[in-house]
Each structure stands twice: as structure tokens, then as C-alpha cells.
Amino acid sequence: MTTPPDTGPWNLPPGLKRSLPFYAHKPWVKLGSPILLFDHLLKTYGNIAHYRLFGTPIVFINDPEYIREILINQASSFVKERTVRRMKVLLGEGLITSDDPIHMRQRRIAAPAFHRQRINAYADEIVTCAATQRDTWQPGQQLDISAASMALSLEIVARTLFNTEVTGDIRRINDEVNTIMDLYNFIVAFPRLESFLHLPIPGLIKFRRSKARLDAVVNRLIAEHRAAAIDKGDLLSMLISSRDEEDTQNAGMSDEQIRDEVLTIFLAGYETVANALTWTWYLLSQNPEVESKLHAELDAVLGTGPAQRLPTLADYPTLRYTEQVFAESMRLYPPAWAMGRMSTQPVTLGPYRIPAGAHFFFSQYMMSRTPQYFPDPLRFDPDRFTPENKAARPKFTYFPFGGGGRQCIGESFAWMEGVFAIATIAQRWRMTYLGAAPPVPQPKITLRPRDPLMMQLAPCI
């Protein structure tokens, strides 16, 4: 007798015998700290484990082949899971939150804005922003490098996305996005939020007001760009002018779709790179041998003394060790620290058969600290990312920008921004960490330091 497609028998991975709230008193169950739970599951049950939350099966995966199955081989059987889809209340049908066929169409239209030639044009902007910031610093100055990295990344996204400096409009977008992100846990945890957005609940009132102010600014910027009817050389201009070549009417995006993508690019391209740079400066301050190798490369490529110059696009292929430093930093502290999917039909992973409606989580943070793939995983070693060492590892042992058909469309831009920001600032300054203890990572939408990360500046000799 043939088993109906949507019924058992199911064969779930090993895991917790009761629903997760039963274990609320355990040290590895803490609201806002899912990495503790992931770590417990991995150590107790191995590279695939499951638990239940109010009847929904949730599978945690730390195996590169299973991750490949979900993101590539069986991708059509999955959609974004609930916590990501919940962010549609802010990001609408942007590339992060939308599912096919909307996602596929939006990606086709947006792709020209992220073509390598277009991204290459922003190299000078990135370097100029980084050089302007570093030139305001003074020897012996103490600064919160997290706040400084956020300010730099905000300036870069303002220039490249909107063709402007950090004006009042850009600060307003930043402030309202930050307000909404502070409500993230509330937004995600609120049952059936979409049906209750109109209610006079304090958190929802705060969200509605911030979103209204945010939409007003972004929609006005879109209208001004449309009215100008010229390509200003920024990403917004490209999004406005791009067309879907597979559409018989050669249609572009509506203002609403452009708004969704602008906010998605702003959120994904601003805080992620800023946090990656923050962790890079901390790790360099703790590893003087790596820092010395980095400076040796910068001296060799960009010169020393009176002959020193700023990096240009032509230098990008030769700043290999700088790129390895950035890659290793994102291994230890990946800005996008976890991903999730929900099955839309029964799926098979190895010996396990899992029903539709199950949630699947896999964590860049956990995978990239797995000794099987990264021996002595807490050691900061950029040589892990030489071409030979990268080729020796399975693909999904390192995936800071996701993978498959939903891989981050702005990955090339992020690499360029990180490499050029590090090269420009490091050729002028070294940093000493002033904290008494290592910084504590805080896993929100991105992996950020919980507290200000204070550094003292010393000029390079």
C-alpha cells in the first residue's frame, strides 16, 4: 500500500522529547539567545536534531550536505520561515522576505543594479568615505569602533544607494529603521501580528508611527529620482530604470516594489557590513601577527611614507590577505548568523523523513566554529581562506551570504566595501581594545556587540 504524500510515517532526527517551553528552566533555553539552544542540540544529538514548539517540529542542522539539500537540491520544497516572513510588515515583498514567483521576478529586475561593472563604479566612493572618516581621528583618541563603523557604512550606503551624503533624510531613515529593529523580538513574538496592526497597543503604535515616517521619506526620495528622469549613478536610479526582460511588456518595478527593495538594501547593506568591520578591528587588535601581515600587504601594494596612496579598483585583486582577514572575521562573527526555511511538502534528509510545515534552522555561527571543518576554530587565522584551503572544504561550511537561488544579491558589493574600508583605515591606524573582557555578541537580526566596543588609536609608523 502506498503511503499518502502528506502523511507519515515520519522519521524525525533525534532531539528533545517534550516541547521547548518544558525546558524553560534549563540554562540553554534563554529568550533572545538561540545560539545556546543550537549549541546544546549539536553537542547532545549531533549534526541534525529536532525539537517542537507548540506542536511544530523544528529541525536544527549543522551538516553542509543537508544545508545544500535545503538551499539547492530541494529548494522548491521550502519557503522562508515565519520569523523572516513576519518582517514583511516592514520590508514588504523585498528580496529578503518574498517567495517565488515574486522573488524570482524582483531578482531579475534588480540584478543589473548589482552587476560587477556597476559595483566597481562605487570603489572610489567607498575609499573616499573611509579616508574622510580616518582623517578626522587623532592619535590616542578613544572611540567606539562599532558606532564608527556604523557611521562609515551609513555614509557609504547614502552615497551608493541615494547619491547623497548623510543628510537629514538619511538620518531619519536610519533612526526609524533602528526604532523598528529594537521592536524586532516583539514583532516576531506577537501572534498573528498582521491582523492586529491597527490596535492601540503601545508597541504597535510605535511601529506604525515609525513605519509611516520611514515610508514618507523613502517614497519622496523615489519620487524625486523619478522626476529627475536621469541615471544619477546610484542604485536607486538603477532600480527605477531596470526592466524585466522576460516580461512581454518589459515592465519595471512599481513605486511600492522599489520602496520594498530600497529598505531591504538599506537594512541588508548597512548594518551587516558595519558589524563585520567592527568584529574585524577587534580581532586584529587581539592578533598582532595577523595585523603585521596585513600591514605588510598594504605597504607592498599601496606604498609607504610620501609614496603611500589610497587604494583604487585596480588594487582590489592584489589585496588578497586583506580579503582573507575580512573572510576570517566573518567566520568567527558572521553578521547573518542563522538562516531558516519552512517545508511546504514532506522532505527527506538522509535517513530522516520530515513533514510539511516543519521549520529548519542552520547557523553560520555554529557551522563556522565546527572543528571538523575549521580545526582550532576559535583561533583567528586568515590563511584558512587561501584558495587551496577554501577548495578543500565542503561548500556550505562557510556561507556568510547564504546560498542557492536566494544568495545575497549584494555579496560582491559587501566584499568590496569590507576590503577597501579595512585597507584605507588600517594603512593609517592601529587599534588597541580597551575592554576588560571580550565583547559579548548579541544575536539579533545581525550579530552585533552587546556593548560599545572601545578602541584607542595609534598611528602607523
N, C-alpha and C positions, 0 to 999 in steps of 0.2 A: 504494500500500500504506500502511495506517495504522500509524503508529509506536505500539507498546505504551505505555501510560501511564507505566510505571516504568522505561523505558529511554531511551537517547539518541535522537537526537543532542543533546548538551548544548552550550550556548554560554555558557561562563563569562566573567566580566569579565576584563580584563587583570590581570596580577599576577605574583607570584613563580613562577619556573619549577620550583623544587625545593621539597621540604618544608621547613618553617620551621627545623627543627634544623640544616639545612645552613648556615644563615646565622648560627649562634650567635656567630660571631666579629665580626659587624657591630655598630657602636655603637647601631643602632636595634633590636637584639634584646637585651633585658635582662629577666631574671626579675623580676616584680613591677612592671615599668614598661611596660605595654602601650600607653600613650599615645605612647611613642617609635615603636612599630611603626605605630600608626594615622597618626601624622604623616608617617612615611616613605611609607606607601601613598598617602595623599592627595596629597602633593607629587609623587610619581613617576608615579602612574597615574590620578589624578583622583578624582571623587566616588564611584566604585564600583570596588572592586578585590578580588582574591581571593588566598588562599594556601592551602596544605594543611598539615595537621598529622597525621602518621601515616595518611595516606590520606583524611582527612576534609576536604572542601572548606569553607573558611571565607571568608565574604564580608564585607568592611568597607564600610559605606555612609555617605556624608556628603551625601545628597541628600534634601530634605524630601519630595519626591513618592514616592521609593522607600520612605522610612520610613512614609509614610501607607499605601502598599500593604500593608506587612507588619503594621502595627498595626491597620488598619481594613479596607481593601478585601479583603485576602486573609487576614484574621486566623485564619479557620478552618483554614488550611493550616499553622499554626505552633503550637508549644508552647514553653514555657520551655526555654532551652538548658541544657546539662549543669551548668555551674557553679552556676546558681541551683537546679536540681533537687537538686543534691548537698546543699544546705542543708536539705533535708527531714530530715536526721539531727538537726537542732536544732529547726527550725520546723514539722516535721510537714506537715500539709495546710493551713497558713495561707494567707492571701490572696496572699502574695508567691510562694510555691512551688507551690501547687496548680494543676492544669489543670482545664478543664471536663470533666464537668459539676459536679465538686465545687466549683470556684472560683465558678461562677455561683450555686450554692445558698448558699455561705458569704457571698458578697457580698450576696445578697438579705436574709439574716438579719441581717448586721452593719450594713446601710445605715441603719436607724433610729438607731443609736448615733452616726452621723456626720451626721445631719440638721442643717441650718443652725441650727434653733432649739436643738437640743441643744448644738451647738458654741458658740453665742452665750452660753450659760449659763456657759461657762468663762472669759469675758473678764475678769471680776473676779479670778478665781484667778490668771490669767497676770500681771496687773498687780500683784497683791499679792506674788507671788513675786519679780518683778523689782524692785519697790520695796524689799522686805525685803533683797535682796542689795545693791542700790546704797547703801542707808543704812548698811551695815557698812563701806563703803570710806572711806578717808581721803585728803585732798589730798596729792599727792606719792607716794602708795603705788605700788609696782611690783607688778604681778601678771601671771600667765599667763592671758591672756584666753580661751585655749582651755579651760583647766581651769575657769575661772569660768563660761564658757558651758555646759560640760557639767554643772556643779553646778546651774545655774539650770534647764536643761532637765530634769534628773533630778527636781528638786523639782516642776516643772510636771506631768510625767508621773505622778509619785506621787499628786498631788492629783486629777488629772483621770481617771486610769485606775483608781486604787485607793481614792480618797477618804481619803488618809492623807498624813502628812508623810514625809520621808525617814527611815524607821525602819530598824532592823537588817535587816528582811526586804527592804526596797527596796535597801539597800546590798548585800545578798547576791545578789539578782537581778542587779544591776549588775556586781558583781565576777565572777560566774560567766559572764555574757554576755561580758564583756571577755576573760576567760580563753579562752573558746571562739573569740572573734573573732581572738585572737592566733594561734590554730591554723588560721585560715582557709586560708592558702595550702597548708598540709599536708593539710587535709581535702579541698580541691579537687583537689590533685595526686595523692592516693592512689588507685591503680587499684582499681575495684570495692570502694570503701570499705565499702559497706553489708554486704558478705559477710564482712568481716574485723573488724567492730567488737568482737568478743569476744576477739580475740587479745591477748596480753600485750606489746604494742608500746608504748613509753613515751608517744608522742603520743596513742594511742588510749586508754590507761589514764587519762591526764589529761582527755581529752574525756569519757569515761564518768563519771568522778567528778564533774566539773563539771556535767554534764547531770543526774545523779542528784540533786545538791544543789539545782540550779535547779528541777527538777520538783517536789521535795518542798515548796519554799517556795510556788511558784505554785499547786500543787494544794491546799495548805492554805488559801491566800487565797480560792480559788474555793469551797472547802467552807464557809468562814466566811461568805462572801457568800450562798451558797445557804441556809445555816441561818438567816441573818437574815431572809430572805424579805421584804425591803423594798428599794425603789429608793433607794440612797444618793446618787443624783445623779451617779454616776461611770460611766465607760464599761464597767467590768466588770459593774455591775448591769444596764446596758442589754443587754449581750451575753447575760447569763443569761436575761433576760425576753423577748428578741426571738424571734419565731416566723417560720417560712417560710409566708407566706400562700398560696403555690402548692401547698403540701403538704396533701393532703386530711385528714391527721391533725394539721395545724397544729403540726408538730414544731419544737422548738428545737434548739440545739446540745448535744451530749454534753459531759461534762467534758473529754474529750480534745480535742474540737474547740475548746472555749473556751480551753484551755491553749495550743493552737497559735496562736489569734488574739491572746491576751494577749501572748505572746512576740513575735509579729510586730509588733503595735502598739508594744510597748516598744522593739524594735530600730529600727523604721522611724520612730517619732515622737520618739525621744530623740536619738540621735547625729546624725541628718540636720539637724535644726533647730539643734542646738548648733554644728555645723560651719559652717552658713550664717551664724549670728550671728558666729562667730569671724572669718570672712573679711570680713564687713561692717565690723566695728570696724577691722580692718587697712586696708581700702580707704578708709574715712573718714579715718583718720589720715594717709593719703597724698594726700588730695584736699581741701584746706581750703575751696575754693569750694563743693564739694558739701556739705561739713559745715556751712558757713554757711547754705546754702539749707535744709538740714534743720532747723537750729535756728530759722530764721525761721518755718518752718511750725509747729514745736512751740510757739513763743512766741505765734503768732497763734491757734492752736487751744486751747492749754492755759493760756495766760496767763503772766505774768512776775511776779517779786517776790512780795509777800504774796498776790497773786491767783492764783498758779500752783496748778494742781491736777493730780491724776493723770488719765490717760485713762480713759474709760469706753466701753462698747459704742457709745453714740451718737456718739462721735468717730471711730469706725472709718472711715466713708465719707469723712471730711474729711482724713484723714491720707494723702492721695494721694502726695505726694512721698516720704514715709516708705516707703510701699509700693514706689515706684519704686526707691528706694535698695536695698531688700531684693531686688527683682527683678534689678537690675543686678549685685548681688553674686553672686546665684546664676547669672547668665550667665557671669561670669568664673570662678567656682569652684562649679560645681553639686555639691551633696552626692552625688546619684546621678549619677555621671559617665559611665556607659555602661550599655547595655542589650543583651540578646541574645535570640535566638529560634532554634529549630531547625525546619526544614521537615519536615512529615510526608508530603508528596507533592511532585511536581515543581512548581515555581513559575516564573512569567515576570515579570521586571522589565525593562521597556523592551525592548531587543533581546536580553536575556540569558535563557537557559533553564537552570535550576539544579535539580539532582536532589534527591529526598527525602533527609533525613539531613544536609543541609548546615547549617552554623551561620552565623548572620547577626549582626553586631555593628554598633551605631551608638552614637556617643558624644555626650552632651550637651556635654561639654567641648570636643570638636573642632568640632561644629556651631556652637556659640555664639561661637566665635572665628573664624568664616569671614568674611573681608572682604566677600564678595559680599552678605551679609545684614547684617553689622554693620561698617560702614566704620570704619577705625582701631580694630580690635577690642580692643586692649589698653587703650584709654582708658576710664576709669570715668565713664560718662555716664548717669545715671538717666533723662534725658529720652528715651532710646531707648524707654522704656516709657510714654510718654504714649499715650492711647487711639488717636490718629491714627497714631503710629509703629508701634504693635503691629498695627493693622489693615492696614498696608502690607506686612507681611512674611508669607510663607507660614507655615502653622500649625506645621509641625514644624521650624522653625528654632530654636525655643525650647520645650523640653518638660522642665523640671526634675522634673515629677511623672509622667513617662511620658505615655501617651495611649491612646485606644481603650477597649475594654471592661475593660482592666486598669489604667486610670489610677488613681493612688494615691487610695484612699478617704478618706484623711485630709488631702487637699490644703487644704481650707478651714481646718482647724484649724492647719495649719502656717503659712499666711499670717497668720492672726490672731496666733499666738504670736510670729512674727517681727516684725510691725508693732508690737505692743504692747510687746514687750521692748525694741526699739530706741527707741521713743518714751519709755518710762519711764526708761531708763538715760541716754539722751542729753540729757534735759532737766536732768539733774543733773551729768553728767560729759562732758568731752572727753578723748581719749586720744592719747598720743604713743608711736609704735612705737620700741622701744629696740634692735631688732636692727641689726647692721651690714650685713646683706644681706637681700634679700627672702626671706620664708619659702618653704620648698620644699613643694609639695603632694605628698601621699603617697596614691596611688590604691589604697586597699583596698576594702572594701565601700562605704565612703563616702570622699569626698575630704577628708582631714584634713591639717593641717600636720604635717610630719615631726617638728618640734622644738617645745618650748614657745614660745609667741608672747607675748613680754613687752611690756607696756604700762605707761606711767606716767600716773597720773590727775591731772587738773586740773579744779577745779570750774568750772562755767559761771558767768560773771559776769552 
